[in-house]
Amino acid sequence: MRKQSNVGWILLVALVVMWILMIQVVPRFLPFDFKRVDVVGVSIHSDYLVHVLLFFALVLLVKFLHLKIKLSVLIILMLLVAIIAEVIQIYIPQRTFNYFDLISNVFGVLLGFVFWFFGEKVLKRKKVIKGYN
């Protein structure tokens, strides 16, 4: 059982490192031009939506790995990853730290876990309903 737990942590660390590297490196080579978009009557940079979607996707990827890690620990780790991914940009040439990016990263993580939690509730409810049919 211990070996399976170690494999889960190794997978999680590998995924997170790959994710952060991808976020830091890919934009340097691809010309992105993020325009402002209107969301619920508020004009924001579409870059912030990308941050939300990337970290939402990261949480769902972690979910599908079926790791044997406590949910509370996983939430804290993913929030730390969201923060670190933005803070390390202070030290990377041609990258800048942005509070709104940081907020978008954290929001994406939280949204991912909300989706995870309610998705599991819905799936459990459907299984119960199917059991009666």
C-alpha positions as CSV (number, residue, x, y, z in Angstrom):
1,M,0.0,0.0,0.0
2,R,2.9,2.4,0.8
3,K,4.4,1.8,-2.7
4,Q,1.1,2.8,-4.4
5,S,1.0,6.0,-2.2
6,N,4.6,6.9,-3.3
7,V,3.6,6.4,-7.0
8,G,0.7,8.8,-6.5
9,W,3.0,11.5,-5.1
10,I,5.5,10.9,-7.8
11,L,2.8,11.3,-10.5
12,L,1.5,14.4,-8.8
13,V,4.9,16.1,-8.6
14,A,5.7,15.1,-12.2
15,L,2.4,16.6,-13.4
16,V,2.8,19.8,-11.4
17,V,6.4,20.3,-12.6
18,M,5.5,19.7,-16.2
19,W,2.5,22.0,-15.9
20,I,4.5,24.9,-14.4
21,L,7.2,24.4,-17.0
22,M,4.7,24.4,-19.8
23,I,3.0,27.6,-18.5
24,Q,6.4,29.3,-18.2
25,V,8.0,28.2,-21.4
26,V,5.2,27.9,-24.0
27,P,4.3,31.6,-24.0
28,R,7.9,32.6,-24.8
29,F,7.7,30.8,-28.1
30,L,4.1,31.4,-29.2
31,P,2.9,34.9,-30.1
32,F,-0.2,35.3,-27.9
33,D,-2.2,38.5,-28.2
34,F,-4.8,38.4,-25.5
35,K,-7.6,40.9,-26.1
36,R,-10.1,42.3,-23.6
37,V,-13.4,40.5,-23.5
38,D,-16.7,41.3,-21.8
39,V,-17.8,38.8,-19.1
40,V,-21.0,39.5,-17.4
41,G,-20.8,43.1,-18.3
42,V,-17.2,43.5,-17.1
43,S,-14.3,44.0,-19.5
44,I,-11.3,41.8,-18.6
45,H,-8.1,40.6,-20.3
46,S,-8.8,37.2,-21.9
47,D,-5.4,36.1,-20.4
48,Y,-7.1,35.9,-17.0
49,L,-9.7,33.5,-18.4
50,V,-6.8,31.4,-19.8
51,H,-5.3,31.2,-16.3
52,V,-8.6,30.1,-14.8
53,L,-9.0,27.4,-17.4
54,L,-5.4,26.1,-17.1
55,F,-5.7,25.6,-13.4
56,F,-9.2,24.3,-13.6
57,A,-7.9,21.7,-16.1
58,L,-4.9,20.9,-13.8
59,V,-7.3,20.0,-10.9
60,L,-9.4,17.8,-13.2
61,L,-6.2,16.1,-14.4
62,V,-5.2,15.4,-10.8
63,K,-8.8,14.1,-10.2
64,F,-8.5,11.6,-13.1
65,L,-5.2,10.2,-11.7
66,H,-7.2,8.8,-8.7
67,L,-4.3,9.5,-6.3
68,K,-4.5,8.2,-2.8
69,I,-3.9,11.7,-1.2
70,K,-6.3,13.4,1.2
71,L,-8.5,15.9,-0.5
72,S,-7.6,18.6,2.0
73,V,-3.8,18.1,1.4
74,L,-4.5,18.1,-2.4
75,I,-6.4,21.4,-2.2
76,I,-3.6,23.0,-0.3
77,L,-1.0,21.7,-2.7
78,M,-2.9,22.9,-5.8
79,L,-3.3,26.3,-4.2
80,L,0.4,26.4,-3.6
81,V,1.1,25.4,-7.2
82,A,-1.2,28.2,-8.4
83,I,0.7,30.7,-6.2
84,I,4.2,29.4,-7.1
85,A,3.4,29.4,-10.8
86,E,2.9,33.1,-10.7
87,V,5.5,34.1,-8.1
88,I,8.4,32.4,-9.9
89,Q,7.8,34.7,-12.8
90,I,9.5,37.4,-10.7
91,Y,12.8,35.5,-11.4
92,I,12.3,34.6,-15.0
93,P,13.5,37.1,-17.6
94,Q,10.8,38.5,-19.9
95,R,8.1,37.3,-17.5
96,T,6.3,39.5,-15.0
97,F,4.3,38.9,-11.8
98,N,0.7,40.0,-11.9
99,Y,-1.7,39.9,-9.0
100,F,-4.7,39.4,-11.3
101,D,-3.0,36.4,-12.8
102,L,-2.4,35.0,-9.3
103,I,-6.0,35.5,-8.4
104,S,-7.1,33.9,-11.7
105,N,-4.8,30.9,-10.9
106,V,-6.3,30.5,-7.4
107,F,-9.8,30.9,-8.8
108,G,-9.2,28.2,-11.4
109,V,-8.0,25.8,-8.7
110,L,-11.0,26.6,-6.4
111,L,-13.4,26.3,-9.4
112,G,-11.9,22.9,-10.3
113,F,-12.4,21.6,-6.8
114,V,-16.0,22.9,-6.6
115,F,-16.6,21.1,-10.0
116,W,-14.9,18.0,-8.6
117,F,-17.0,18.0,-5.4
118,F,-20.4,18.6,-7.1
119,G,-19.5,16.3,-10.0
120,E,-18.9,13.5,-7.5
121,K,-22.2,14.2,-5.8
122,V,-24.1,14.1,-9.1
123,L,-22.4,10.9,-10.1
124,K,-23.1,9.2,-6.7
125,R,-26.8,10.3,-7.0
126,K,-27.0,8.9,-10.5
127,K,-25.6,5.6,-9.3
128,V,-28.1,5.4,-6.5
129,I,-30.9,6.2,-9.0
130,K,-29.6,3.6,-11.5
131,G,-29.6,1.1,-8.7
132,Y,-33.4,1.4,-8.3
133,N,-34.1,1.1,-12.0
